[in-house]
């Protein structure tokens, strides 16, 4: 029976390891969003706009760390370092929670920025600003959805690796693994699309509001 168990394990492992790699890559591709600075025009508007930089950088740092941890799990799993896998999964979940907190800060700032945009007397700035807010809000929603799906996946596979540490065979819910994998693929496409839209919306706002934008390296 043992050879059959090992064969079953070999058939299952690539599926969730592939999902882990997908998640790691997804975390890493969205870190460049909204890393910009503004200057000129209304001081209050510029100052509020620049407040986005702090939580945006925290989001990027947290997602980068989570992506790096998740992308390194395959090697540890193959080396049968199951305790290391669990530690990295838990650390990644913590980083994803950090990203969620930063995104929630961005949501609050977006609301505050909207108040200033609504008060602006320049209709062009108002139109471009409201579009920027809509796209930024969509980005925040998409990232929160991705982090929630990722954490759900992590919580799903941790018991399996804890079982291996204890010499037990834990059966994973293959239907959930597949569903989360498909959802993360959808998340990836959504975030890529919104990333491009946010870049354009930011540039449009900068043009009408006389912002000077500088990419943060």
Order of alpha helices (4+ residues) and beta strands (2+ residues): alpha-alpha-alpha-alpha-alpha-alpha-alpha
